[in-house]
Amino acid sequence: MRGSVQFEQQAGVARVTISYPPRFNAMSRAMWRELRYVFESVQNSTDVRCVVISGENGHFCSGGDISEYADFRFQESSLRDFHENDVWGGLQAMLDCDVPIVAQIEGNCMGAGVEISSCCDIRLASVSARFGAPIARLGFPMAPREAALVAREAGLGIARQMLLEAAIFSATDMKAAGFLSRVLVDEQLAAEVQTTALHIASLAPQAARLNKQTFRALISPLAPVNTAHSAINSIANKVDESYAYADSAEHREGIQAFLEKRKPAF
């Protein structure tokens, strides 16, 4: 079974579901492309007033599909293509979407899950949800614009602990950091998300779109490669040299150890 990003719409509310249950909804390359297509479609729709994004079977998203990584991560050009086109293409489509996005977060919200939820406007989580990006155990860093996105939304301190310490945070921790809007007992999460989405859908849709455009203008953009934007210019420059580690021994060892279910020897 391969994963997919599913879409359905009812009463002005679109539901986007990250679905890859055998891997706790890890994101494959194809799923990143599907995510981009879905949110570009939402942006061009006049019928959708709110989007809810969630994962299937009790988890939001456990990260990337590591079983694919050996196919492309060890060459700089293909690694760069993955992050700058597949991953960032999906995230940018979410960030560009003028329709309010509500995240329904439960279970594992790791790596790619933190990045996807960072693109949402309102984040609700179950009390048992866990957050992190422990890719230091896999021997590679978070791509520059992805790290900037997480730091902007979760806070630089949280991002540093996630990436440098491989720290895992509870929903209560993330609520205290300002990342989450509300934390609910597991049994109440779905109902609260539905109530929130229907309420947003009942409000003025044009005002919501204009508000989101204003919010984007107020915050530093996460600029594409070679775009000279003052607040993020260093990030854009960093991207040019960010994937040179592709063929490094540390990178290969981290991923190989994960696939072999052993502790890496860095």
C-alpha positions in Angstrom: 0.0 0.0 0.0 1.3 3.4 -1.0 0.3 6.6 0.8 -1.9 9.4 -0.5 -3.3 12.8 0.3 -7.0 12.5 0.2 -9.5 15.3 -0.4 -13.3 15.6 0.3 -15.6 18.6 0.6 -18.9 19.2 2.3 -20.8 22.3 3.4 -18.0 24.7 2.6 -15.4 22.6 4.6 -12.7 20.7 2.8 -11.0 17.8 4.5 -7.5 16.9 3.6 -6.3 13.6 5.0 -2.7 12.4 5.1 -3.1 8.7 4.6 -0.3 6.2 4.9 -1.3 4.2 8.0 1.4 1.4 7.9 4.0 4.2 8.3 2.0 6.4 10.7 1.2 8.7 7.7 4.8 9.4 6.7 5.1 11.6 3.6 6.4 10.1 0.4 7.6 12.2 -2.6 4.3 11.5 -4.4 2.4 12.6 -1.3 4.2 16.0 -1.2 3.2 16.5 -4.9 -0.4 15.6 -4.1 -0.4 18.0 -1.1 0.7 20.8 -3.5 -2.0 19.9 -6.0 -4.7 19.8 -3.3 -3.9 23.2 -1.9 -3.5 24.8 -5.3 -7.0 23.5 -6.1 -8.4 24.9 -2.8 -6.8 28.3 -3.6 -8.6 28.4 -6.9 -12.0 27.2 -5.5 -14.8 29.6 -4.7 -16.7 27.0 -2.7 -14.2 26.1 0.1 -14.4 28.4 3.1 -12.3 26.3 5.5 -9.8 23.5 5.3 -9.2 20.8 7.9 -6.0 18.8 7.6 -5.5 15.6 9.6 -4.0 12.2 9.5 -5.5 8.8 9.3 -5.9 6.2 12.1 -4.9 8.3 15.1 -1.7 9.9 13.9 -1.1 13.3 12.1 2.2 12.6 10.3 5.3 10.8 11.5 7.8 12.5 9.1 9.2 11.5 5.7 9.0 8.1 4.2 12.5 7.0 5.0 12.2 3.8 2.9 12.5 6.0 -0.2 15.5 8.0 1.0 18.3 5.8 -0.4 16.9 6.4 -3.9 17.7 10.1 -4.0 19.2 11.5 -0.8 22.9 10.7 -1.5 23.3 12.9 -4.6 23.3 16.7 -4.1 21.1 17.5 -7.1 18.4 15.0 -6.3 18.4 15.9 -2.6 18.0 19.5 -3.5 15.2 18.7 -5.9 13.4 16.8 -3.2 13.5 19.6 -0.7 13.2 22.6 -3.0 10.5 21.2 -5.3 8.7 18.3 -3.7 8.7 19.3 -0.1 8.7 23.1 -0.4 6.2 22.9 -3.3 3.7 21.3 -0.9 4.4 23.7 2.0 4.4 26.8 -0.2 1.0 25.8 -1.6 -0.3 25.7 1.9 1.3 29.0 2.8 -0.1 30.6 -0.3 -3.6 29.4 0.4 -6.0 32.2 1.3 -8.6 29.8 2.8 -8.3 29.3 6.6 -6.6 26.0 7.5 -7.2 24.2 10.7 -4.9 21.4 11.8 -6.3 18.4 13.7 -3.3 16.9 15.4 -3.2 13.6 17.2 -0.6 10.9 17.8 2.8 11.4 16.1 3.5 14.9 14.6 7.1 14.6 13.7 9.4 16.2 11.1 7.2 16.7 8.0 4.2 16.7 10.4 5.6 19.7 12.3 6.3 21.4 9.0 2.8 20.8 7.6 1.1 21.9 10.8 3.4 25.1 10.8 1.6 26.1 7.6 -1.8 26.0 9.3 -3.7 29.0 10.8 -5.3 27.3 13.8 -3.9 24.2 15.4 -5.9 21.9 17.7 -4.3 18.8 19.2 -5.2 15.9 21.4 -3.4 15.9 24.8 -1.6 12.7 23.8 0.0 14.2 20.6 3.8 14.3 20.4 5.9 16.7 18.5 9.5 16.7 17.3 12.0 16.5 14.4 14.6 14.0 15.6 16.4 13.8 12.3 19.8 14.3 14.1 19.5 10.6 14.6 19.4 10.1 10.9 22.5 12.1 10.1 21.1 15.1 8.3 19.8 18.6 9.0 16.4 20.2 8.3 16.4 22.1 5.0 16.9 25.9 5.5 13.4 27.2 4.6 11.8 24.3 6.4 13.8 25.1 9.5 12.9 28.8 9.2 9.2 27.9 8.9 9.3 25.8 12.1 11.3 28.4 14.0 8.9 31.1 13.0 5.8 29.2 14.1 7.0 27.1 17.0 9.7 29.5 18.3 13.5 29.4 17.9 14.0 27.8 21.2 11.7 24.9 20.4 13.2 24.5 17.0 16.7 24.4 18.4 15.8 21.7 20.9 14.0 19.6 18.2 16.9 19.8 15.8 20.0 19.9 18.1 18.7 17.7 21.0 16.2 15.5 19.1 13.8 16.6 21.8 10.2 15.4 21.8 7.5 17.7 23.1 4.0 17.1 24.5 0.9 19.0 23.3 1.0 20.9 26.6 4.5 22.0 25.9 3.6 23.2 22.4 0.5 25.0 23.7 2.7 26.8 26.2 5.1 27.8 23.4 2.2 29.3 21.5 2.2 26.8 18.7 -1.1 25.2 19.5 -4.4 27.1 19.8 -6.1 24.5 22.0 -5.4 21.1 23.6 -8.2 18.7 24.2 -8.8 15.2 25.6 -8.5 12.7 22.8 -12.2 11.9 22.6 -13.2 15.6 22.1 -10.7 16.6 19.4 -12.6 15.6 16.3 -15.8 17.3 17.5 -14.1 20.5 18.5 -12.3 20.7 15.1 -15.6 20.2 13.3 -17.3 22.9 15.3 -14.4 25.2 14.7 -14.4 24.6 10.9 -18.1 25.0 10.6 -17.9 28.3 12.5 -15.2 29.6 10.3 -17.2 28.5 7.2 -20.2 30.5 8.4 -18.2 33.7 8.5 -17.4 36.1 5.6 -15.2 34.2 3.1 -13.8 37.3 1.4 -12.8 38.8 4.7 -11.0 35.6 5.7 -9.0 35.6 2.4 -8.1 39.3 2.8 -7.0 38.7 6.4 -4.7 35.9 5.4 -3.2 38.1 2.7 -2.6 40.8 5.3 -1.0 38.3 7.7 1.4 37.2 4.9 2.4 40.8 4.3 3.1 41.3 8.0 5.6 38.4 8.4 8.9 37.8 6.8 8.5 35.7 3.6 10.3 32.4 3.3 11.9 33.3 0.0 12.8 31.0 -2.9 16.3 30.4 -3.9 18.1 33.4 -5.3 15.4 35.8 -4.1 16.9 38.8 -2.4 14.5 39.6 0.5 16.0 41.5 3.4 14.8 39.4 6.4 15.3 36.0 4.8 18.2 36.7 2.3 20.6 34.7 4.4 18.3 31.7 4.2 18.1 32.0 0.4 21.9 32.1 0.2 22.2 29.2 2.5 20.1 27.1 0.3 22.7 27.2 -2.5 25.1 25.2 -0.3 22.7 23.3 1.9 22.7 19.9 0.1 26.5 19.3 -0.3 26.2 16.8 2.5 24.3 14.4 0.3 27.0 11.8 -0.2 28.6 12.1 3.3 29.3 9.0 5.4 27.3 10.4 8.3 24.2 10.9 6.1 24.4 7.4 4.7 25.0 5.8 8.1 22.0 7.6 9.7 19.5 6.4 7.1 21.1 2.9 6.8 20.9 2.4 10.5 17.3 3.4 10.6 16.4 1.0 7.8 18.4 -1.8 9.6 16.7 -0.9 12.9 20.0 -0.4 14.7 21.7 2.5 16.5 23.8 4.6 14.1 27.5 4.8 14.6 28.4 8.4 13.9 
